[in-house]
Amino acid sequence: MIPLAILLFLNAAFNVIVWPRFYKRVAQDPRARDAEGKATAFLKVHVVLIAIALVLALVSAIAGVAALVGVL
């Protein structure tokens, strides 16, 4: 189960490191806001995708701990 735990922790770390940085780039993109400064569909969709990735990171971390303690 240790290889599984390592894989899950690596997945969690990747998501936590990469996606917040990606959000910074998306938020600065000219397509993220309209002329009035309101969030566009471009920004909203990316925020949802990033939120899902971060939830999956949390699930992966929890599953990694479960794999280490022998629950999985």
C-alpha positions in Angstrom: 0.0 0.0 0.0 3.0 2.3 0.3 3.3 2.8 -3.5 -0.4 3.7 -3.6 0.0 6.2 -0.8 3.0 7.8 -2.5 1.1 8.1 -5.7 -1.9 9.7 -4.0 0.4 12.2 -2.1 2.2 13.1 -5.3 -1.2 13.7 -7.0 -2.3 15.9 -4.1 0.9 17.9 -4.1 0.8 18.4 -7.8 -2.7 19.8 -7.6 -2.0 22.1 -4.7 1.2 23.4 -6.3 0.0 23.8 -9.9 -3.6 25.0 -9.8 -3.3 28.0 -7.6 -0.5 29.3 -9.9 -2.7 28.7 -12.9 -5.5 30.7 -11.3 -3.2 33.7 -11.0 -2.6 33.5 -14.8 -6.2 33.0 -15.6 -7.3 35.9 -13.4 -4.9 38.2 -15.2 -6.0 37.2 -18.6 -7.9 39.9 -20.5 -10.7 37.4 -21.2 -11.4 37.0 -17.4 -13.3 40.3 -17.0 -15.6 42.2 -19.3 -15.4 46.0 -19.9 -17.3 46.6 -16.7 -15.0 44.5 -14.6 -17.4 41.6 -14.1 -16.2 38.0 -14.2 -16.8 36.4 -17.6 -17.7 32.8 -18.3 -14.0 32.2 -19.1 -13.0 33.0 -15.5 -16.0 31.3 -13.9 -15.4 28.0 -15.7 -11.7 28.0 -14.8 -12.5 28.8 -11.1 -14.9 25.8 -11.0 -12.2 23.5 -12.6 -9.6 24.7 -10.2 -11.9 24.2 -7.2 -12.6 20.6 -8.4 -8.9 20.0 -8.8 -8.2 21.2 -5.2 -11.1 19.1 -3.8 -9.5 16.1 -5.6 -6.2 17.0 -4.0 -7.8 16.8 -0.6 -9.5 13.5 -1.4 -6.2 12.1 -2.6 -4.4 13.2 0.6 -7.1 11.6 2.7 -6.9 8.4 0.6 -3.1 8.5 0.9 -3.4 8.6 4.7 -6.0 5.8 4.6 -3.6 3.7 2.5 -0.8 4.2 4.9 -2.8 3.2 8.0 -4.2 0.2 6.1 -7.8 1.2 5.7 -7.7 0.8 1.9 
